[in-house]
């Protein structure tokens, strides 16, 4: 009998990601349990962070597909129900609104390393497996799941170019209905704090200002009208506008307008970032509404060789929701 194993997490209050970030200024690696460091090598199957549908087809027995679909509440779409109806064969569903920090009102913040290990292990994935993440839009929330695996040191993680739309368009095999998942043991991982920023980091960066040698460029992936303050935020009570010194790079600007589900090519991405006066050699922090589309910019920048990248996990929902946060163009 087939079944879908539900994912349950147990939160450890004194090891939340936010507390980890506050206590780890001297090191970008924080050890939990007996987990080994997992940042020194890449997948022996494919060294690229983005893999094609053809490559996945040829290497299907060596990977575990993960559906990282998520939709904004106002779309009236249920990502899990869609996964149940149509998914890549043997795909697991990673719910970013379930595998998260459940002690905060902020949406889909990173879980603790222990919670991550337990949840992913319950999906039948170990730290040694090659995970290929996709979503039902093409390139959208899958980048958040991809980044999350990287934050927790998972060596072998890739993103499927074009996601489910491209896979279906090419007539590749899918399945539906219940799925039988045998849980695995996932070693409690190391958290790479270099890939994450919190509210205090952002405020300190603003206080330092652009003239500081330690200044980090902050890119905002929200639509430009929300960045300028000309359009209201979708979350009630949250002002629009932007952080001082931040740069508007709307998430859809990195997507190929012809395919609508793949990134622009490298030359086009470099041209885009150059037009925004973004220095790919200097540190860059990505932000958005709630930490999802910021990871689209993260992955696009990684694609063109940027190395010093981090995501502001709380993003605009946390920043604008805190009293006293300086906001340019507040509406």
C-alpha positions, 0 to 999 in steps of 0.5 A, spaced: 500 500 500 502 506 498 502 512 502 505 519 503 509 520 509 507 526 513 513 531 515 513 532 523 519 537 526 521 538 533 524 545 534 529 546 539 528 553 542 535 555 544 538 553 537 534 557 532 537 560 526 537 567 528 540 565 535 546 562 531 547 568 527 547 572 533 553 568 536 557 566 530 560 573 528 567 569 528 566 563 524 561 562 518 561 555 520 557 552 526 557 545 528 551 541 531 551 534 533 556 530 530 555 533 523 561 533 518 563 539 514 560 539 507 563 545 503 569 542 500 567 538 494 561 538 489 557 533 486 561 527 483 555 527 478 555 534 475 558 540 478 553 545 475 548 548 480 543 548 474 542 541 470 538 540 464 532 536 463 536 531 458 541 530 464 536 529 469 533 524 464 540 520 463 541 520 470 535 519 473 537 513 477 542 517 481 538 523 483 532 524 488 527 529 485 524 534 490 518 539 488 519 545 491 513 549 489 510 554 493 505 560 491 503 566 494 496 566 498 493 571 493 494 566 487 489 561 490 493 555 488 495 549 493 502 547 491 501 540 495 495 538 491 498 540 485 504 535 486 499 530 488 496 530 481 503 531 477 510 530 479 516 527 476 517 520 478 519 519 485 519 526 487 518 528 494 515 535 496 519 540 500 514 544 503 517 551 505 511 553 509 512 546 513 519 545 514 521 552 517 522 556 524 515 555 527 516 559 533 516 566 529 510 569 525 515 571 520 513 566 514 518 560 512 524 562 516 529 557 516 528 551 520 534 549 525 539 544 523 536 539 527 529 540 524 532 540 517 535 533 518 529 530 521 524 533 516 529 531 510 530 524 512 523 523 513 522 525 505 527 519 504 533 523 503 540 522 506 546 528 506 549 523 501 544 523 496 544 528 490 537 532 490 535 536 484 530 541 486 524 543 481 517 547 481 511 548 478 513 555 475 519 553 472 524 558 476 521 560 482 520 557 489 525 552 487 531 556 488 529 557 496 529 550 497 536 549 493 539 555 497 536 552 504 539 545 502 546 549 501 545 553 507 545 546 511 551 544 507 548 539 502 553 538 497 550 535 492 544 539 490 542 542 483 536 546 480 532 543 474 532 548 468 525 550 466 522 546 472 516 542 471 513 546 465 519 545 461 519 537 463 512 537 461 513 541 454 518 536 452 513 530 454 517 527 459 514 522 464 510 524 470 506 520 476 501 522 480 497 519 487 500 517 493 507 515 494 511 510 498 517 514 502 522 510 506 525 515 511 533 515 511 537 518 517 540 525 515 546 527 519 545 533 523 548 538 518 553 544 519 549 551 518 553 556 513 552 562 516 556 566 511 550 565 506 545 568 511 543 575 514 539 577 519 536 584 521 541 586 525 546 585 520 542 589 515 542 595 520 549 595 521 550 595 514 546 601 513 549 604 519 556 603 515 554 606 509 557 605 502 563 608 503 565 603 508 570 597 506 565 592 509 559 595 506 555 589 502 551 591 496 543 589 498 539 587 492 531 587 492 527 582 488 521 585 489 517 589 483 520 596 482 513 599 484 513 596 491 521 598 492 519 605 490 513 606 494 508 607 488 505 600 490 502 597 496 505 591 499 501 585 499 501 583 506 496 588 510 499 593 514 506 593 511 509 599 508 512 599 501 519 603 500 526 600 500 532 600 505 537 605 504 542 604 499 539 598 496 538 596 489 532 594 485 533 588 481 526 585 480 526 577 480 522 577 473 528 581 470 533 575 471 528 570 467 528 569 459 522 573 457 522 568 451 521 561 455 518 564 461 521 559 465 529 559 465 534 564 467 537 569 462 544 566 459 550 569 462 552 574 458 545 577 459 545 576 466 552 580 467 549 586 462 543 586 467 547 586 473 552 591 470 546 596 468 545 596 476 552 598 477 553 591 481 560 589 483 560 581 482 567 581 486 564 584 492 559 582 497 552 582 495 546 580 500 539 579 497 532 581 499 525 580 497 518 580 500 519 574 505 525 570 502 523 567 496 524 571 490 531 573 493 534 566 492 532 567 485 537 573 484 542 568 489 542 563 484 542 567 478 548 571 481 551 564 483 550 562 475 555 568 473 560 567 478 559 571 484 562 568 490 560 572 496 552 571 496 548 571 502 540 572 503 536 576 508 532 571 511 527 575 514 527 580 508 522 586 507 516 582 511 521 583 517 525 589 516 519 593 514 515 590 520 520 593 525 519 599 528 524 604 527 527 601 521 529 607 516 525 606 509 526 610 503 519 612 499 515 609 505 508 609 503 
